[in-house]
């Protein structure tokens, strides 16, 4: 849970930092754009004012530059209008909207003044040209002076936008009107009157343009923008400080949780490698230590008859004994380098330490035995004398070899401790069992247990009447009999898998054939509810071919669940199946089985048949069995018919059927 919490906190921190970084970068980028555009607007408007002024001063200046400026200003205005960040600044954005309105009005007024300034410019240029063409020789000096004064006042008025100069020409204009009329005079007066008429309106509009509020509105907008931006920056600064504090707090929290988690992991680690009852290390820890160490010796100490203590005196007493044994081992074991103590089973302890000589190892085992024999564990005024069986090994794999020698010691009544010897015969047998166990597991896992079929012949007709289904194991060395693996399968509780695999393949093999076949059924199968339920499932699936099946029950003194066995026999017989007792006469033979179970066949064990031609005692036993079978209307089958002589004896005894290598070996398919 804490790991998930740490991950969540880490993700939150990363998310906040990424989000805050993205927001601040975006914020500064957008505000930088706004500030640049506002400054650009200010520059463009100053340039616009300059262009207006130059138009008013210079006669030959046109409006092209103003048109260009207007387009540039409109583009900036559009960018600012659509800027989301700018819209969020309510006050400065409202200032901007007012400015936008004012600048638009200002530009409109500029275009309005264009219609006025054009005739004024034309009239001014015409007056200048007329002044240059004055007929000086024909005019009085005073008259010339009037013309020149009017022209100069017009130029001064236009340059300064001062209406006073226009007023000054009115008296002089009246004087010109009194002069003798001529074409020059008329043209001059007409242009002066045009200027006199339009100039006041021109001055008024120019003053409106030059004194527009747009400059003020823009300055106000920029000031408010800076104020609002600074206010937001202060908030961002506070948030950044809070975020930094949060990150620092989170880092501290993560460190705290990490340290806490490490402590918990160490506690959990200790729990997983420690025995709850004794406080010693457990089997898992021993396996790890063996894997990570070299040149070690392992003692495995098994308390003899511990089950007796537990059952007779109770679990509480047993637990006390185990705890005292753990304490005592720590106390009495000689000081060794890198020594560790373990409880590896209900009544087993282990000690792992650096290897020393065999003599010292045997002396240590002897001292342990001596101490516990002469120092009983006392509990509730009862004395418990503890005896050990001690297996010692320094040969890899340590646990397996120590366990092998321990098993040998427990079978040997004379020894209580011994060192593993690589030449031990029992060791070879155990290793073979381990090897077989691994082969069997692999075969079950990969479905490499297959059926072989051995024919059973009628001794009267000499023809095949049925096939016995026998199990075989597919190994790397070839296909071999299941027989060497049967005891291991029973010990490992894997026998049921063999039965299920063979039965499944056999029923599939014979489902489309009208051929009789027999299947082995052991006491393990009878006592296994899982196997019996499996067979009942097969009955439903292959009901039509059960009439061709014979179930060979292995003769065994361990048959004790007669009721269930009888129910099974009754059920299969209803489906037409037959029942046989297999290996009859092998050591333990119960003739009552034949009578009580209503069987159809007796399969006489091969140990009685194989020497039938030479052993008279065997002949008499078989003769008795055959006679019993005939009197009970049970058919007899001779197993292990391995030569012609045996076959002749079998026929002489009037045994009904024969089976053996002489007649036909088990094969992967039927003939």
N, C-alpha and C positions, 0 to 999 in steps of 0.2 A: 504493500500500500504506500509506504514511504517513497519507494522508487518512482511510483506513478506520480506522487505529489511533487517530488523533485523535478520530474520531467515536465509537469504542468507549469511549475514556477519558472523553469528555464524557458519554456515556450512563451509564457506571458512576458517575461523580460525581453526576450528577443523580439517578440511582436511589438511591444511598446517602443523599444529603441528604433526598430525599423519604421514603425508608424510615425513616431515623433520626428525622426530624421527626414522622412518623406514630407511631412507637413511643414517643417521649418524651411527646408530647401524650397518647397513650392511657394511658401509664404514670402520668403525673401526674394525669390525670382520674380514673383508677380508684383510685389511692391516696388522692386527696382524698375520694372517695366512702367508702372504707373508714374513714378517720380520722373523717369526719363521723358515720358510723353508729356507730362505737365511742363517740364522745362522746355521741351521742344515747342510746345504751344506758345510759351512765353516768347521764345526766339522768333517764331513765325509771325506772331502778332506785332512784335517790334519791327520786323522787316516789312510787314504790311503797312504800318504807320509811316515808315520811311518811304515806301513806294508811293503812298498817297501824297506825302509832302513833296516828293520830287515831281509828281504829276502837276501839282499846283504851281511849282516854280518853273519847270522847264516846259517850253512851248511844244517841243517835239516828242515828249514822253508819251507812250501808249499804255494800255491796260493789260498787255499780255502777261507781264510778270505777276500782276494781281490775280489773274485767272489761275496761273500755276500755283500761287500761294494758297488760293482758296481750296484747290483740290488736295493739296498737302494737309491743310488744316482739317478738311472733312475726313480724310483718312485717319488722322490722329483721333479726332472726335469719335469716330465709329469704334476704334479699338478700345478707347476708354469707356464708351457707353456699354460695350459688351463684356467688359472685364468683370468676372464674378467677384474677385477679391475687392475691386473698387466699389462694387455695388454693396458689399457688406459694410463699408464705411459710410454710414448713413449721412452724417453731417457734410463731410467733404464731397460726397457724391451729389448731394442736393446742391451744394455750391457749384459743382461742375455743371449740373443741368442748367442752373441760372446763367452760368458763363456761356454755355453752349447756345442758349437762347440769345444772349447779348451779342456774341460774336457773329451769329447768323444775321441778326438785325444790322450789325455794323457792315457786313459784306453787302447786304441788300442796299444800304444807303450809299455805299461806294458806287454800286452800279447805277443808282439814281443820279448821283452827281455827274456821272459820265455824260448824261444828256444835256447838262447845263454847261459843263466845262468845255465841251467841244465848240459851241458858238462863241464863247468868251475867248478861247484860244484863237479861233479864226479871225475874230474882230481885232484882237490885240495884234496879231501878225499883220493884218491889213493896215492898221493904223501905223505900225512901224514902217511898213513899206511906203505908205503915203507920206510919212514924215521925211523919208529919204528922197521923195520926189517933189518936195515943196518948191514951187516956182519963186525962188527967193528974189529974183530980179523984178518980179511983178508985184511983190507984196511989201507992205510997210514993215519995218523992223518990229513994230509993236505987235502986228498981226502974226508975224513969224514966231514971236515970243509966246503968243497965246497957244499956237499949234504945238510948240515944243513943250510948254507947261502941261497941256492936256495929256500929251503922249507920255511924258515922264510920270505924271500922277497915276495914269492907268497902270504903268509897269510897276510903280511902287506899291500901289494898292494890291495888285495881283501877287506880288512877291511877299508882301507882309500880311495879306488878308485884312488890311485896315480900311474900313469903309470911309474913314475921314478923307482919304485922298480922293475918293470918288465925289464926295460932297464939295471938295475944293474946285472941281472942274465945272460944276454947274454954272457959276457966274461967268466963267470964261466961255462956256458953251453958248450961253445967251449972247455974248458979244459976237461970237462967230456967226450966229444966226442973223445978226443985224447987218453983216457984211453983204456986199453985192453977191448975189447968187451966181455960183458957177458949179460946174460938174464936180470938180475936186472938192470944193467945200461941202457940197451935198453928201458926197460919199463919206467924207471924214466925219461929218456930224451924225450920219446914220449909224456908223459903227460905234461912235462914242455913246450914242443913246442906247444902243443894244447892250453895251457893257454896263452903262449906268442902270439899266433895267434889271439885268441878270445878276450883277455882282453881289448885291445884298443877299439874295437867295443862295448864291454860291458860298458866300462867307458863312452863312447860318448853317448850311449842311456840312461844310468842312469842320466847323467848330463842333457840331454834333458828333461827327466821326472821330475827331481827334480827342474829344473829351468823353468818349464812350466809357460806361462802367465796366466793360469787359476786362480791362486791365486789373481793376480792383477785385472783381469777382474771381479772376484767376489766381490772384495773390491770396485772397481769402481761402479759396479752395486748397491751394498748396499748403497754407499754414494749418488749416484744419486737418488735411491729410497727414501732415507730419505729427500733429498732436495725437490723432487716432492711431497712427502707426506706432508711435512711441508708447501709447497706452497698451496696445496689443503686445508690443515687445516686452513691456514690464510683466504682463501676464505670462508670456512665453518664458521669460526668465524665471518667474516663480515656479511655473510648471517644470522647467528644466531642473531647477534646484530640487523640487519634490521628487522628480523622476530619478535624479542622482541619489537622493536619500533612499528612495524605494529600492533602487538597484543595489545600493550598499547594504540596506536591510535584508534584501533578498539573498545577497551573497553571503551575509552572515548567517541567515536562516538556512541556506543551502549547506554551508559549512557545518552548522550545528546538526542539521539532519543527516549529513553525510557521516559525521563523526558518530552520531547516534546509530545510524544504520550499520556502520562498521562494527560498533560495539555489539549490536544485535546479531550481526552476521557471525561475530566471534562466539557469541553465546549459542547461536543456532549451530554453528560449526562444532562447538563443544558438545552440544546435546546430541548431534548426529554421530559423534565419535566416542561418546561416553555411555557406559552402562548405568542405567538409572539406579539400580539397586546397590551396586558395590562402589560406584564412582570410578572404576577402572575404565580404561579404553575398551572399545568393543571390537567385534570382528572386522567391521569396515575399516577402522583405524589400523588394525593389524595388517590387513591386506595392502593398505596404502603404504605403511611403513616398510613392509617386505619389498614392495615394488620399488621404493626409493632408497633402498639400502643394499650394501654388499658385505660379504664375509660375515654373515650373521648366523647365530644358532637359535633354534626355536624349541622351547619346551611346551608341550601340550599336556596339561594335568587334568585327568578325569577323576572325579570323586566316585569311588566305588560304592555301589548300593545307595546312591543319593536318593533315588526314587523311593527307597524304603523309608528313609528319614521323612521325606515329604508326605508319603501316604500314611505312615503310622503316627507321626507326631504333628502333622499339619504343615500348611504352607508357611505360616509365621515362623515356625521352628526352622524350616528349610531355608527361608530367607536370612535368618539370623546366622545360620551356619555359613552360608555363602559370603555374607559380609565379614564374618570373622576370618574365614579362609583368605579373603582378599587382603585384610589388614595384616594377617600373619605372614603371608607370602612377601609383602613389602618389607616386613620387619626382619625375617630370618634369611632372606635371600642374600648371598654374599655380594659385596659391593662389586659391581661390574661397570664397564664403560658403556654408556648409551643404553642402559637397561630400561625396558618398558614392560608394564603389566597389563593384561587384558582378560576380560571375561568373554569367551567366544561361543559359549553354549549354555544351556540350562545348568549343567553341572561340570563345565569345562573351563579351565583357565589356561592362559598362555603367557609365556615370558620370552621376550626377544632381546638378545644382547650380543655383544661382539664374540666371535668364535674363540674358543680356547681348546686345549687338548682334550681328547676323549676321556683320559683319566680324571681330569678336573670335572668334566661334565657328569660323569657317573658318580663322582663324589658328591656333587651338588644334589643330584637326585636322591642319593642315599641319605644325605643330611635332612632333606625335606621329609622323606619317609620316616626317618627316626624321630624328628621333632614332633610331627603330628601324632605318631604312635604313642609317644610318652607325654604329650601335652594335650589332653583332650579339651574340646570346646565345651564349656559349661553354660547351660541355659536352663533356667528355672530348676536348679538343683539336679539337672540331668547331665551326665557326661557323655559326650559323643566323640568316639575315637575315629578319626578320619583317616581313611586309606586311599592312596592314589594309584592310578595306573598312569605312567609318565612316558610319553613318546618324545624322543629327542632326535632332531635332524638339523644338519647344516648343508644338506644337498637340495638343490633346486629341483622342482618347486617346493619351497619349505613347508607350506601348509599341507600339501598333498602327501609328501613323504613322511612328515611327522604324524599325520593322521593314519597312514598305512601302518607304521610301526606300532602306533597306539592300538589299532584294531588287533594286530597280532598278539600284543601283550595281554589284551583282555581275554583272548582265547587260551593263552598259556597260563596255567595255574601256578607255575613255578616262578615266573618273573613278574616284577611290578614296574620295572623301568628298563629301557634299552635304547641304544642309538641305532638309527636307520642304517642298514647295510644294503648297498646297491645290489648285492648278489642274492638277496633273500628270494626264495622261491615264491613265498606268499605275495611278495611285491610284484612279481611277474604276473601272477594270477590276477591281482587287483588291477594292474595296468591293462591287462587284457580285457577285463570287465569294463574299465573306463573307455577303452578303445571301442569295444562292442556297443557300449551305450551311446557313444557319439555317432557311430555308423547307423544305429537304429533311429536315433533322433533325426538324422539327416534323411534317412529313407522315408520316415513318416512325413517329415516336412515337405519333401519334394515328390511324394507319392510314388516312391520307388519300391513299394511292396506289391508284388504282382502274383496272380494265381498261376499255378502249373496244374496239369490234369493227368492223373494216373488211371489207366483203365482197370476195371474189375471184371474178371471173366467168369462165365458160368462153367462149372466143372463138367456139366452134362453135355452142353452144346459146343463148348470151346469158343463161344462168341462173347464179345464185349456187351455187358448188360448195363453198365453205368461207369461214371468217372468220379474219383475222389478229387476234390479241390484242395490243393496243398499250397501253402504260402512260400514264396521265394523273395529274397532280398537282392535288389540290383545294386552292386557295389562297384567301385573302381576296378576291382580285380575280377569281376564277372558276376554271374547270377548264382547265389548260394542258398542253401536251405535256411528256413527261419528257425530251425531247432536250436542252434547255439544262442539265439537271442531271446528265447522264450522266458527264461528265468529273470533276465534283466528287464524284459518288458513288464513282467509281473511286479518286480521290485520298484520300477519307475512308474508304475500305474499307467503304462502305455499299451497294455494288452488289448484294451477295447478298440484302439485305433487300428490295430492289425485286423481284428475281426471285422470291423466296419468296412475297411478298404477291400478285403477279400470277398466279403458277402456282396458288396455293391458290384464289383467286377464280375463275379460269378453269375449273378442273376441277369446282368446285362448280356453275358455271354450266351446263356441258355434260353433267353426270353422268346426267341423265334425258333427254338429247336425242341422237338419232342424227344429229348434224351434225358435219362435219369442222371442225377449227380448228387454227391454227398458232401456235407460241410461239417467241419469240426466245431463242437460247442463245449467250451471248458467250464470248469467251476467258476472261474473269474467272470466269464460271460453271464452265467446263470445268476451270480450274486450282484452283477452290475445292472442297476435300473436303467442306466443310460443305454447299455447295449441291448437289453431286452426291449426297451422302447424303440430302439432303432430297428430291431427285427420286426416288431409289430408294424412299423411304418412300411417296411418292405412288403409285408403281407398285403397291405392295402394297394401298393403300387404293382406288385407282381402276383396277384392272387391266382391268376390262371396257370402259372407255372409252378406253384408250390406243390402240386401233386407229383412233380418229378423230383422233388428234393428229399434227401434223407439227412437228418441231423445226427451226427455221431457224437454222443456224449462221452467225454473222456472218463474212464473208470478212475475214481478217486475217493479216498476215505473221507475227504473234506466235504462231500455233498451233505449238506445239512438243511438246505431250504427245500424240502421235498414238496411242500404245498405249491410253491411257485413253479417248481420244475414240472409237477404234475399238471398244473394249469396250462403251462406252455405246451406240454405233450398233447393234451386234449385238444388244444386250439389248433396246432399244426396238423393233427390227424384229421380234424374236421375239413381242412383244406386239401386233404389227400396225401400229406407228407408222411414219411416213415421215420422211425427212430432206431438208432443203433447204439450199443454200448461199445466204445472203442477200447483197445488195449486190454481186453478182458483176459484175466489170468496173470497180470503183471503185478506180482507182489501182494496186492490186496484185491480180492475178488469177492463181491457180495452177491450171492445167488439170489438174495431177496430183491435186489434191484431189478432183476429180470422179471420177477413175478409182480412186483409192486408198480413198475413203471410201464408195463404193457409194451415192451419193445418189439421191434420187428427183426432186428439182426443182432448177432453177437460177432464182433470182430476179434478173433483170437490173436493175442499179442504175438509179435514177431519173435520174442525171446523164447517162446514155446515151439514155434514152427521151424526156426532156422536150422535146428539140429535134429529134426524129426526122424531123419533117415538113419541116425546113428545112436540116438539117446532113447533107450526103451522107457525110462521114467517119464520123459517128456511126452512120449507117445501115449502112455497110459493116462497122463493128465489131459491131453488133448482129446483123447477118446472119451473120457468122462464128460468133458465140456460139450462135445458134440452130441453125446447121448442125452445130456440134460436139455440141450437146445431142441432136439427133435421131439422130446417128450412134452416140451412147452410150446411147440409149434413156432419156434424161432429159427430163422435162417442163420446159417453159420458162414463166416468169411475168414479164410486163412490169409494172414499178412506175412510178408517177408518170404514169399516163395521165390528163392533165388537160384534154384537149379531144377533139373528134370527129376532127380531122385526125390526131392522134397515134394514136387508136384504129384508124383506117383503115390507117395504116402498120403498126401492130402485127399487124393481121389479115393484111395483105399478106405480112408476113414469116413468117406461119404460126406465130406464137407461140401456145402453148396457152391461156394464161390472162392476164387483165388485172386490174390493181388501181390505183385512183387516184380522186381527188376527182370526176372527171367521171362516174365510174360509181357511186360511193358514198363519202361521207365517214365517218370513224370515228364510231360512235355508242355511247351508254351501253348500248344493248340491241341484240339481233339482230332482224332483220326477221321 
